[in-house]
Every structure is written in C-alpha cells, then in structure tokens.
C-alpha cells in the first residue's frame, strides 16, 4: 500500500508585509494585496538593494 504525503509549505509573508521565500527565485514579487511590488528578502540581492538605498539616503542626509 502506498502512502500519500502532503507537504505543508509555510507562509512566505512575514508580518503580512515582508516576503521571504528562499525557494522562490524571483527577486521582485507582486504585493499580496493591492498594486505594487516588493523584494523577496530571502534573496541576498534584495539585501544589497536595501543596503544601497539606505547608504545613499545616509550619505545624502549628511550634506
């Protein structure tokens, strides 16, 4: 007799607004509700983008 196994995948939306799914290769994903896009924070490139934006903002703020 064969056994059926169902895999339950965890919800990739953290706090309802942050998307983090390491199995999803997309860097940019559509918002869960409404229009717009968000970064897949499980991708290292997303953290580089966030660091770049914060670094640019901090450099512009000091002037």
HUZI-V413156 format. One record per residue. D_LAST is the distance of its C-alpha to the last C-alpha in Angstrom with 1 decimal. Layout:
D_LAST / D_LAST
This chain:
71.7 / 68.1 / 65.3 / 62.4 / 59.1 / 56.2 / 52.7 / 50.4 / 46.8 / 44.1 / 41.8 / 38.6 / 36.7 / 35.1 / 34.7 / 35.6 / 32.2 / 31.2 / 33.4 / 34.3 / 37.4 / 37.9 / 41.0 / 39.2 / 37.9 / 35.7 / 31.9 / 31.5 / 34.1 / 34.9 / 34.1 / 37.1 / 37.4 / 36.4 / 34.4 / 31.5 / 30.7 / 29.4 / 28.8 / 31.7 / 30.0 / 33.0 / 31.8 / 29.6 / 27.8 / 26.7 / 24.9 / 23.2 / 22.0 / 20.8 / 19.0 / 17.4 / 16.2 / 14.9 / 13.2 / 11.5 / 10.5 / 9.2 / 7.1 / 5.7 / 5.6 / 3.8 / 0.0
